[in-house]
Every structure is written in structure tokens, then in C-alpha cells.
């Protein structure tokens, strides 16, 4: 009997116990592998590595999936898959009898890069663990079937480096790593449990001002002050904030402000991140911000070079059908989700100044992730999960929490919910169609993506505005 088929002559509802049995098997597998999963997570946590440099984490993940100690059939593992610290592990069910249709391809993503100075303060070691655990649980459930599944299923685990800086998933998208996938799952540590939070679009920009050095006391009039341009640009952005939408964010630093006080600075450099709820809004914000940079060059007589990052992070598209299934499964495991009303109230807090929600917005609703780009090419689910601590992401306290034994319960529970949701996608054809329709509709609603052109450079001469 297939999990979605009732016994002959029985009601359709009789299929549910069989599917629930498979979900139970997935959860049992996660528990069975809890020790090795925890060891994997702690190995990554205790050896933090920055974007594109996650060699030890990559090796630990590929060893894990290549290990003969894992139950069931072996995984096919591709180390250094398209990127030096990415990997791919795959396993597939036997094809059903009759004409062989295209397999249903389910993917779980694993991140494992850390932050400079504070290590795994965003809990990416737990993301790697959750992705691996969910994949093992789904595989064990499918292997427990007495006969071939009604459709061939391929499980893919993708190791995706450089989320904190660079956008490894975007590199992998461009390299074709996501081609042919049907549904993608990933979960991120947080302070709350949520099936979806609106991560925003983000654009990096580096700004360089070129002036002319001169003795700051003897003949300052001979110089062109690049630091003045940088300070003016910073202040221009401060003035712009009054006209910025409540959901827009602009934040940055002056990376180079000159050499010595008695030398008119001939070179300065700034780095800024721009964020908005959609790519359309981000395009508007970027134009306004770049005008602030250009006008500072015009006022000081400097030349300016404006260069966008290689990869813009898109906003994460929701998939209500996947979110609903995930919440239903999570609740069975005891997960208490933040209400949708709280999220909506949080978004409106900018207008109503309800301070209770301001913290939640800044921590949960205004981050950015390259998983957003994934949701523009394949339906995806990106829930957030509580790890047993109220510490905030990107703090030393969160680093400690992400490496604690206490976090293990919450991470593995999340992995179970992901595996259970994947089983729903496989054995409920109507759900898969709803997921695909949600994907089509949300992309249609999003409209044409006005992407910010990367690696864009501009030059402003003395007394002239820049043009691109």
C-alpha cells in the first residue's frame, strides 16, 4: 500500500495513518543519529571559518555523508561541488514499475560559514546540522517502504558556503546547481519559531573618493579633500533618512579616512549595505543613495567610484502551502510558532511605534539571505527556529548558545518537522501542485525584478556629476 492510497474499499482518510507512520520513522531516524549529528555541529562550531574559506566544515560535511556508519544505502557525494567549499550529496529511491517518470527532487541546504571575530554567532553550524538531519530522516522513511514509492524521489543535500558575505547560493544558482530541483528546504536559528519571516533584499556598495594630497597647514588650498567627501556622503545619507520608508535600511562605515592629520586626504573609502523589502524598492533606494555619494563628490571637487557587490540578495518569497504544512507538522512535535498577527503587527510597529515589536523587527524581519535568490528559481521553505536562548543573533552570547547542548533539542526537532513536510510534498500530489501554484503566483505578484547592476562604477570629475 502506498502511503497516500487507502485500502481497497476504504475511505480516503485511511491513507493518513500510513503517512504518519513514515513521519514517525523519519523522526526516529533523526533521534538515532542525534549523537553523530551533534558531533558534526560542534565540530563546525568549534572551528569557525569565514566565507569561501570553510575548508574544515566542507571536509567534515563530506566525511559525514561518505561515512559507512550512516544507516541505509550510501550517499553519492561530490566534494568541492562548483565552488571550493561547496558539496553535493545525493540518494534516490528505486524507480516504480512501468514508464520511468522524472524523479521528484527534494533538496536540503546546509550553511556553515561564520562571522569575523565572533564565530558562529548566527548559528550556521546548526543550519548544517538541521539540513543533514532532515535529509537522513527523509531517506530513512523512504527506505522503510515495503515497495517502491509511487514516484521516484531524489534527495539532494547542498552545502552552500558564504552566506554571510558573497552569496554562495547565488554562485551556485549561476553554476546550475539548483536546476531541476522541485522543492528546497532550509531552517535558520533565531529567537522565535516562525514558518516564514520576510527577509529583505540587500545590495552592497563600495564608494571610493579620490582627491589631491597637500600640506594641511602650509597650503591646504592646493588639496582636494577626499575625507570631506566621505563625511558629506555620510551626512547626506543621514538627511535622506527622513524621507526613507520605514522598512528601508542604509548602514555603513568609513573604511579609510586618510593617513595623517597634516596631510589633506587624497583617498577615502566607504562600505554600505542597502536593504528594502523588495528588489523594486531596493532599486529606488539605491538610486537615492548613489545620488548622495555623487553630490558629495561634486561639492568637494573629488572624483568618485561607486562599485556594487557581485551578488545582490533578493527578498525571500513566501510559499503559503509549504508554510502551512510545516506549521502543522511542527505543532505535532510541540513547536509553538509566533503568530502571523505578531509578524504583521511587528511590521506596522514602525508606524505605530509599538516598542514591543521593534526588537522583533530589527532582529527577525530585516535580515537578508541569499536563500531569497533561491526562492526566485525554485519553491522553497525557510523557517526560523528557537534554540533555547533569548540571545540575539550576531552577538557573542548567540555564539555560545549555538554551540550549547541545549540547542540540540530544538535543532533536531526542527529537522524532524522539515522531513515530515517533505514527506507531505512527496505523498500528497495536491500539496505539490499547490506549492507550485503558490510559487507561480508570488513571482507574478513580485513582478519584474529591477536588479541593481553589480560591479557598476562611476567617476565624478571636478565640477561634474557622475553618470553610469
ABEGO torsion letter per residue (X at the ends): XBAABBBBGBBAAAAAAAAAAAAAAAAAAAAAAAAAAAAAAAAAAABBBBBGABAAAAAAAAAAAABAABBEBBBBBBBGBGBAABBBBBBBBBBBBEBBBBBBBBBBBBBABBBBGAEBAAGAAAAAAAAAAAAAAAAAAAAABABBBABBBBBBBBBBBGAABGGAAAAAAAAGAABGBABBBBBBBBABBBABBBBBBBBBBBBBBBBBBBBAAABAAABBBAAAAAAAAAAAAAAAAAABBAABBBBBBBABAEABAABBBABBBBBBBBBBABAAAAAAAAAAAAAAAAAAAAAAGBBBBBBBBABBBBBBBBBAAAAAAAAAAAAAAGBBBBBAAAAAAAAAAAAAGBAAAAAAAAAAAABBBAAAAAAAABBBBBBBBBAGBABBBGBAAAAAAAABAAAAAAAAAAAAAAAAAAAAAAABAAAAAAAAAAAAAAAAAAEBBBBBBBGBBBBBBBGBBBBX
